[in-house]
């Protein structure tokens, strides 16, 4: 049987990564349901589970289960990522 294998893939908005990391930078660790509630209405509409998978894979957050709920926590690398985005870019002074 020849045929094409298709994968279901939905790309998320890269700005959502920053939104998730900014919330976690403030709270350090949250149950997934609380994290979702703290996102803006726009971010809630753009949310995809892939964003958390990518952030875990990149080492910016970690996830684990506490009881029956998933908890996400920012890592030191994630905090550094947020801090690097908060600092103003150096200006060229000539």
Helices and strands as residue ranges (DSSP letters): H 15-27, E 29-31, H 32-38, H 41-46, H 50-57, E 61-66, E 69-74, H 76-86
